[in-house]
Amino acid sequence: MTPTREEIDEFDEGPRSARERAADAEQARMDLLGARIDARMQNEDLPPDELERVMIEERERLRRERGEPEPEEDPDWEERIDELNAAAEEALEELAAEDWKGDDEDDRRHPLIDRCQELAMRLHRDIDDFDALPENAHAEHPLREIVDGVMIAGSKLAGALGTRSYPEDWPPPALFAGDSLVRLKKARGLLCDALRGLDSADAENLATKGWRDGVRREVDEILTEVLALIRELRQVLADDAP
């Protein structure tokens, strides 16, 4: 089923709840911190064993720049630690109670992860077969945008969905739903990038029409499922949710 333009656009309207805004803000913070750490490691040509030191220094620098309290001065710090400890203890208890059996664990992985990753691998092979991608093609080349969008979306789906058995543990509780939602929204954006790449490929008549139509149908179906998962998590994080 192809998502309508309205269904896709509704997700550009911003967070729907305070908890979703907090999750987005935390992800933006982590993205900034990661970029600073990467820049220092590269600019100062530091060896890998310096990474931990740089992480600590950059985290502290960001805290000072934002005027945030020391962890021990943060009134919510102990409450957050207690929540995380309780959640970790509950997860360990559940894991110990489960009768996990080799293949059963794979069966409980969300099928959308495999579907997106398998599509990405197939697209990569198809592009090689078509020999339609120039050797030094830039990142904005339509075919590269299609493949990269689906491939990276697959990794975001794995991060959002791969830590829980499905369908028993879905949707996750609010404590974990924010992180999953952030990753799903990134996957949504990447799939939309792949669709834009397909639009450009249509305009330039790249590969074949049959191939483009088939890929568009598969990306649309994955995107439709992602949108449904985002709606579920937004219900978990709604301001009136328990």
Salt bridges, closest charged atoms under 4 A:
ASP9 OD1 - ARG5 NE 3.15
GLU10 OE1 - ARG16 NH2 3.87
GLU10 OE2 - ARG231 NH2 3.12
ASP12 OD1 - ARG188 NH2 2.92
GLU13 OE1 - ARG16 NH2 3.92
GLU20 OE2 - LYS185 NZ 2.77
GLU20 OE2 - ARG234 NH2 2.93
ASP24 OD2 - LYS185 NZ 2.84
ASP31 OD2 - LYS186 NZ 3.20
GLU44 OE2 - ARG40 NE 3.04
GLU50 OE1 - ARG53 NE 2.53
GLU57 OE1 - ARG40 NH1 2.83
GLU57 OE2 - ARG53 NH1 2.96
GLU58 OE2 - ARG40 NH1 3.05
GLU58 OE1 - ARG61 NH2 2.66
GLU60 OE2 - ARG63 NH2 2.55
GLU60 OE2 - ARG64 NH1 3.64
GLU65 OE1 - ARG36 NH2 2.69
GLU65 OE2 - ARG61 NH1 3.16
GLU68 OE2 - ARG29 NH1 2.65
GLU70 OE2 - ARG63 NH2 3.21
ASP74 OD2 - ARG80 NH2 2.85
GLU98 OE1 - ARG108 NH1 3.28
ASP99 OD2 - LYS101 NZ 3.93
ASP114 OD1 - ARG109 NH2 2.16
ASP128 OD2 - HIS124 NE2 3.91
GLU140 OE1 - HIS138 ND1 3.46
GLU168 OE2 - ARG108 NE 3.76
ASP179 OD2 - ARG183 NE 3.00
ASP193 OD1 - ARG196 NH2 2.21
ASP199 OD1 - ARG216 NH2 2.98
ASP202 OD1 - ARG212 NE 2.48
ASP202 OD2 - ARG216 NH2 2.96
ASP213 OD2 - LYS209 NZ 2.68
GLU218 OE2 - ARG122 NH2 2.26
GLU221 OE1 - ARG115 NH2 2.23
GLU225 OE2 - ARG115 NH1 3.41
